[in-house]
Structures are given as C-alpha cells and as structure tokens.
Amino acid sequence: MTGCARILILLIVITPIAFFVASYINKADPVEIVSGWFGNEKTLDLPMEEDESESEADLEEQIRRLQKEVEFYKLENRNLEEQLKACQQKATQKED
C-alpha cells in the first residue's frame, strides 16, 4: 500500500470522528445533521437538549451572583457620576 493510500484511509476514518466530536462540543446533534444532508426535513442548528444538571439551587445562586454584580455596577456608576460632577465644578471654577 502506498503512502498516499494510507493517508486517504486515515482521513476516511478520522474525519467522521472529528466531525462527531466537534458537533458534540458545539452541543449539536451530529446524527441529526447527517440525516439532514440526506433529505431529512429537520433543522440543522438545533442544539442538543441539555441535561437537567443545573438544579434550581444552582440557578438561584447564579441569580444572586448576578444581582450582586448589578448592585456593584450601580454603585460604581454613582461614584463615577459624582467624580464627573466634581471635575465639572472644578472646571467651571477655573474658568471664573
């Protein structure tokens, strides 16, 4: 067997494996995508249904964390607005 034939056989084996792994990583159903190529009417971009691994407690914790971040950024915004007002006041004082 020549080197070119060996590479061709290797590609025939590795390419589908790489496709299935990449589809799994992108949370797409590779079987659905391949069946879509052969006339199946299903859409190709639907992600696989995720497991119910995120429990309500995890989601509530994420909500609390995001609410804390929102509060932090609101405070940061107020501080920056106060600093801007102070800078504007100093600038108007210098002009006078």
Beta strands, then each sheet from edge to edge (+ up, - down):
end
